Amino acid sequence: MTAGTAFLVLSLIFSLAAAFSWMRGKMAAGKALALASFFAAVLASAWLFWLILHDRFDIDYVWSYSSLDLPLVYKISAFWAGQQGSFLLWLFFHAAAGAALALRARLGNAGQAVFFFLQALLAALVLFYSPFAVTEGYAPADGAGMNPLLQDPWMAIHPPLVFFGYALLAVPYAASLGALLSEKADSTAWLALARNWALIAWALLGAGIFVGAFWAYKVLGWGGWWGWDPVENSSLVPWLAAGVLVHLLSAARVRSTNLALAHLSAIFSYALA
C-alpha cells in the first residue's frame, strides 16, 4: 500500500466514524473525526502533488499527465487533468466543507451524519479509481505528458471551480435530508444555511462554465452560443438545478407551501452533480 492510498483509507475510516458519531449524537467525537478525515484528505492531496512535482513516473497517473519538460503551472494542474485526480480534488473540497461545518455544528446531528456518509462514498470512489496506482514492472524515464489542448491557463482553473461547486451542493442536500430524517420536514430552520451554501455553489459552477466555455471557443474554435458537448452539459445541468434551488430556498422562507419543492430541489441538485 502506497502512502497516498493509506491516507485515503484513513479519510474513509474517519468519515464513516464521524457519520456514526453524529448519528449517535456524539458531537465532540464527530468534530474530531471530521477534522481527522479532512487532514487525511489534505495529506493524500499533498502527496499526489509531491509525486507530480518530483516526476514520479512509476505512478501511472503521474506518467499519464505529466512529463519532465512540462511547465510548473501545468504540472500543478496535472493534479486534476484526469478522472482520478479530479475525484481526489472533489474529496478535498468536500472534506474542507465538512471540517467547516463540523466546527460550527449548524447542520444538526442528522445532517452532519448524511454529509459524512457522502464523504465516505467519495473517499471509497477515489480509492477505487486511485491516482496512486503504481506502474507495474518498470519506472519510465519520462511521462507521456499533458494533452497540448489542456495546456492553457483557463483549463488550469476551470476544473477546481466546477468541482468546488459540486462539493458545496452536498451541504443543502445534507441539510434537507437531515431535516427529513429527524422528522422535521416542515421545519424552516435549515433553509438559511442551505441557501447560503447553494448560492456559493451556484456562483462557482457559473464561473466554471464561463471559464471552460471561453477555453473551448479560444482553443477549439467552437462556433455558436453553445456547443451542446456532453462536457458542457454535465456542467450546465447542475448549474441550472442549483439556480432553481437558490430560488426555491428563498421562496420557502416566505411561503411554507414551497417547502416540499425546496426539499426535492436540494436532493435533485446534488443527484445531478
C-alpha positions as CSV (number, residue, x, y, z in Angstrom):
1,M,0.0,0.0,0.0
2,T,1.4,3.4,-1.0
3,A,1.3,6.4,1.3
4,G,-1.4,8.1,-0.8
5,T,-3.6,5.0,-0.6
6,A,-3.1,4.8,3.2
7,F,-4.2,8.4,3.6
8,L,-7.3,7.7,1.5
9,V,-8.1,4.7,3.7
10,L,-7.8,6.8,6.8
11,S,-10.0,9.5,5.3
12,L,-12.6,6.8,4.5
13,I,-12.5,5.3,8.0
14,F,-12.6,8.7,9.7
15,S,-15.5,9.8,7.6
16,L,-17.6,6.7,8.4
17,A,-16.7,7.1,12.1
18,A,-17.7,10.8,12.0
19,A,-21.0,9.9,10.4
20,F,-21.8,7.3,13.1
21,S,-20.7,9.6,15.8
22,W,-23.1,12.4,14.6
23,M,-25.8,9.8,14.2
24,R,-25.5,8.8,17.9
25,G,-25.3,12.5,19.0
26,K,-21.7,12.4,20.0
27,M,-20.8,15.9,18.8
28,A,-17.3,16.1,20.2
29,A,-16.2,12.8,18.7
30,G,-17.9,13.8,15.4
31,K,-15.9,17.1,15.2
32,A,-12.6,15.4,16.0
33,L,-13.2,12.7,13.4
34,A,-14.4,15.2,10.8
35,L,-11.1,17.2,11.2
36,A,-9.1,13.9,11.1
37,S,-10.8,13.0,7.8
38,F,-10.1,16.4,6.4
39,F,-6.4,16.2,7.5
40,A,-6.1,12.7,5.8
41,A,-7.6,14.2,2.6
42,V,-5.1,17.1,2.7
43,L,-2.2,14.6,3.1
44,A,-3.5,12.5,0.2
45,S,-3.7,15.6,-2.0
46,A,-0.3,16.9,-0.9
47,W,1.2,13.5,-1.6
48,L,-0.1,13.5,-5.2
49,F,1.2,17.0,-5.7
50,W,4.6,15.8,-4.4
51,L,4.6,12.8,-6.7
52,I,3.8,15.0,-9.7
53,L,6.4,17.8,-8.9
54,H,9.1,15.2,-8.3
55,D,8.4,13.4,-11.6
56,R,7.5,10.0,-10.1
57,F,6.7,8.3,-13.4
58,D,6.5,5.0,-11.6
59,I,3.0,6.2,-10.6
60,D,0.7,5.6,-13.5
61,Y,-1.3,8.8,-13.1
62,V,1.8,10.9,-13.0
63,W,3.1,9.2,-16.1
64,S,-0.2,9.8,-17.9
65,Y,-0.5,13.5,-17.3
66,S,3.0,14.9,-16.6
67,S,6.5,15.0,-18.2
68,L,9.9,16.3,-17.5
69,D,9.5,19.4,-19.8
70,L,6.0,20.3,-18.6
71,P,5.9,23.9,-17.2
72,L,5.3,24.2,-13.5
73,V,1.8,25.7,-13.8
74,Y,0.7,22.7,-15.8
75,K,2.4,20.3,-13.5
76,I,0.2,21.7,-10.8
77,S,-2.9,21.4,-13.0
78,A,-1.9,17.8,-13.9
79,F,-3.4,17.1,-10.4
80,W,-6.9,17.4,-11.9
81,A,-6.1,16.6,-15.6
82,G,-7.5,13.1,-15.3
83,Q,-10.6,11.5,-13.7
84,Q,-8.7,10.0,-10.7
85,G,-7.1,13.4,-9.7
86,S,-10.4,15.2,-10.3
87,F,-12.2,12.8,-7.9
88,L,-9.5,13.4,-5.3
89,L,-9.9,17.2,-5.8
90,W,-13.7,16.8,-5.2
91,L,-12.9,14.8,-2.0
92,F,-10.6,17.5,-0.8
93,F,-13.2,20.3,-1.3
94,H,-15.9,18.1,0.3
95,A,-13.7,17.4,3.3
96,A,-12.8,21.1,3.7
97,A,-16.5,22.0,3.7
98,G,-17.1,19.2,6.2
99,A,-14.5,20.5,8.6
100,A,-16.0,24.0,8.4
101,L,-19.5,22.6,9.1
102,A,-18.3,20.4,11.9
103,L,-16.6,23.3,13.7
104,R,-19.8,25.3,13.6
105,A,-22.2,22.3,14.0
106,R,-25.0,24.1,12.3
107,L,-26.3,21.2,10.2
108,G,-27.7,19.2,13.2
109,N,-26.8,15.7,14.0
110,A,-28.8,14.0,11.2
111,G,-27.5,16.5,8.6
112,Q,-23.9,16.0,9.7
113,A,-24.3,12.2,9.5
114,V,-25.6,12.5,5.9
115,F,-22.8,14.8,4.9
116,F,-20.1,12.4,6.2
117,F,-21.7,9.4,4.7
118,L,-21.4,11.2,1.4
119,Q,-17.8,12.0,2.2
120,A,-17.1,8.3,2.9
121,L,-18.6,7.4,-0.5
122,L,-16.4,9.9,-2.2
123,A,-13.3,8.5,-0.4
124,A,-14.3,5.0,-1.5
125,L,-14.7,6.2,-5.1
126,V,-11.2,7.8,-5.0
127,L,-9.8,4.5,-3.6
128,F,-11.5,2.6,-6.4
129,Y,-10.2,5.0,-9.1
130,S,-6.9,5.6,-7.3
131,P,-4.4,8.1,-8.7
132,F,-1.7,6.3,-6.7
133,A,-1.6,3.1,-8.7
134,V,2.0,2.0,-9.4
135,T,3.2,1.2,-12.9
136,E,3.9,-2.5,-12.9
137,G,7.3,-3.8,-13.8
138,Y,9.3,-0.7,-14.6
139,A,9.8,3.0,-13.9
140,P,9.6,5.2,-17.1
141,A,12.3,7.8,-17.5
142,D,9.7,10.4,-18.7
143,G,6.0,10.8,-18.8
144,A,3.5,10.8,-21.6
145,G,2.8,14.5,-20.9
146,M,-0.4,16.5,-20.8
147,N,-2.6,16.9,-23.9
148,P,-1.4,20.2,-25.6
149,L,-5.0,21.4,-25.7
150,L,-5.2,21.3,-21.9
151,Q,-2.0,23.4,-21.6
152,D,-3.9,26.6,-21.2
153,P,-4.3,29.0,-18.2
154,W,-8.1,28.8,-18.4
155,M,-8.0,25.0,-18.1
156,A,-5.8,25.3,-15.1
157,I,-8.6,26.9,-13.1
158,H,-11.8,25.5,-14.8
159,P,-11.9,22.1,-13.0
160,P,-11.3,23.4,-9.5
161,L,-14.2,25.9,-9.9
162,V,-16.6,23.2,-11.1
163,F,-15.6,20.5,-8.5
164,F,-15.7,23.1,-5.7
165,G,-19.3,23.9,-6.8
166,Y,-20.2,20.2,-6.9
167,A,-18.8,19.6,-3.4
168,L,-20.7,22.5,-1.9
169,L,-24.0,21.3,-3.3
170,A,-23.7,18.5,-0.8
171,V,-24.5,21.0,2.0
172,P,-28.1,21.9,1.1
173,Y,-28.6,18.2,0.2
174,A,-27.4,17.1,3.7
175,A,-29.4,19.9,5.4
176,S,-32.6,18.8,3.6
177,L,-32.1,15.1,4.2
178,G,-31.2,15.9,7.8
179,A,-34.5,17.7,8.4
180,L,-36.4,14.8,6.8
181,L,-34.6,12.1,8.7
182,S,-35.1,14.0,12.0
183,E,-38.9,14.2,11.2
184,K,-38.7,18.0,10.8
185,A,-39.8,18.1,7.2
186,D,-41.9,21.1,7.9
187,S,-39.1,23.0,9.7
188,T,-37.6,26.1,8.0
189,A,-34.5,26.2,10.2
190,W,-32.3,24.6,7.5
191,L,-33.3,27.0,4.7
192,A,-31.0,29.9,5.5
193,L,-27.9,27.7,5.8
194,A,-28.7,25.7,2.7
195,R,-29.4,28.9,0.7
196,N,-26.0,30.4,1.6
197,W,-24.1,27.3,0.5
198,A,-26.2,26.8,-2.5
199,L,-25.6,30.4,-3.7
200,I,-21.9,29.9,-3.4
201,A,-22.1,26.6,-5.2
202,W,-24.2,28.1,-8.0
203,A,-21.8,31.0,-8.4
204,L,-18.8,28.7,-8.6
205,L,-20.5,26.5,-11.2
206,G,-21.4,29.5,-13.2
207,A,-17.8,30.8,-13.1
208,G,-16.5,27.3,-14.0
209,I,-18.9,27.1,-17.0
210,F,-17.8,30.6,-18.2
211,V,-14.1,29.7,-17.9
212,G,-14.5,26.3,-19.6
213,A,-16.6,27.8,-22.4
214,F,-14.0,30.6,-23.0
215,W,-11.3,28.0,-23.3
216,A,-13.3,25.9,-25.7
217,Y,-14.1,28.8,-28.0
218,K,-10.5,30.1,-27.9
219,V,-8.6,26.8,-28.2
220,L,-11.1,24.5,-30.1
221,G,-12.8,27.2,-32.1
222,W,-16.3,26.1,-31.4
223,G,-19.0,28.2,-33.1
224,G,-22.4,29.2,-31.9
225,W,-23.5,30.2,-28.5
226,W,-23.4,26.7,-27.0
227,G,-21.7,23.6,-28.4
228,W,-24.0,21.1,-26.7
229,D,-21.0,18.9,-26.0
230,P,-21.5,16.4,-23.2
231,V,-18.8,18.0,-21.0
232,E,-20.6,21.4,-21.4
233,N,-23.9,19.9,-20.5
234,S,-22.6,18.0,-17.5
235,S,-21.7,21.4,-16.0
236,L,-24.8,23.2,-17.3
237,V,-27.5,20.9,-15.9
238,P,-26.3,21.1,-12.2
239,W,-25.9,24.8,-12.6
240,L,-29.5,25.2,-13.8
241,A,-30.7,22.9,-11.0
242,A,-28.7,24.9,-8.4
243,G,-30.3,28.1,-9.7
244,V,-33.7,26.6,-9.2
245,L,-32.6,25.5,-5.7
246,V,-31.5,29.0,-4.7
247,H,-34.8,30.4,-5.8
248,L,-36.9,27.8,-4.0
249,L,-34.9,28.1,-0.8
250,S,-35.6,31.8,-0.8
251,A,-39.3,31.3,-1.7
252,A,-39.8,28.7,1.0
253,R,-38.6,31.1,3.7
254,V,-41.5,33.4,2.7
255,R,-44.2,30.8,1.8
256,S,-44.1,27.4,3.5
257,T,-46.0,25.8,0.6
258,N,-42.8,25.8,-1.3
259,L,-41.0,23.7,1.3
260,A,-41.6,20.4,-0.3
261,L,-40.3,21.7,-3.6
262,A,-37.2,23.0,-1.8
263,H,-36.5,19.6,-0.4
264,L,-36.9,18.0,-3.8
265,S,-34.7,20.6,-5.4
266,A,-31.9,20.1,-2.9
267,I,-32.0,16.4,-3.4
268,F,-32.1,16.6,-7.2
269,S,-29.4,19.3,-7.4
270,Y,-26.8,17.0,-5.7
271,A,-28.0,13.9,-7.6
272,L,-27.4,15.7,-10.9
273,A,-24.0,16.8,-9.8
